[in-house]
Amino acid sequence: MRYAGASIPLAIWVAWRRPVWRGVVLSLVAGVGIGGGTIFLFEGYAGLPASVTVLIFYTYPAFTLLFARVFFGVRIERRMVLAIFMVLLAAGLILSPRWR
């Protein structure tokens, strides 16, 4: 409800500018996804063990890179592979029983 008042002028502005509707739909889907992810993250903080919640939080950048490859055809570069490796390494450290 916080943004309900601002959404009306924004909707008028978007309709007046005649945007490419595919971009508008993709933006809305991305916004719902980010909002839903944030809600699930905080729900996870409330109900899951901390290690699992942090694992989910740490691995989303790796999934973002993989989704970019699958859905948008982004070429995976060496630095992206290294970033995914670092994310998996950090997740391993979080879940490793030796470090608890």
Residue, then its C-alpha position, 0 to 999 in steps of 0.5 A: m500500500r506504500y506505493a499505491g499513490a505513486s503508482i497512479p501517476l507512474a501508470i499515466w506517465v508510462a501510458w503517455r510515453r507509449p513504451v515498448w510493452r515487452g520491456v514494461v512487462l519484463s520490468l514488472v516481472a523482474g520487480v515482482g521477482i525481486g520483491g518476492g525474493t526479498i520476502f522469501l529471504f526475510e521469511g527464511y531468516a525467521g524460520l530456517p537455520a542461519s546457514v541455509t538462509v545464508l547459502i541461499f543469499y550467497t548463491y543467488p549471484a551464481f544463479t543470476l549469471l546462469f539465468a543470464r546465459v540461459f534466457f538472454g544468451v549472455r556469453i559466460e566469460r572467465r571472470m564469471v566462471l571465477a565468480i561462480f566458483m567463489v560463490l560455491l566455495a563460500a557456500g561450502l565454507i558456510l555449510s562445512p561442519r569443520w567451520r562450525 
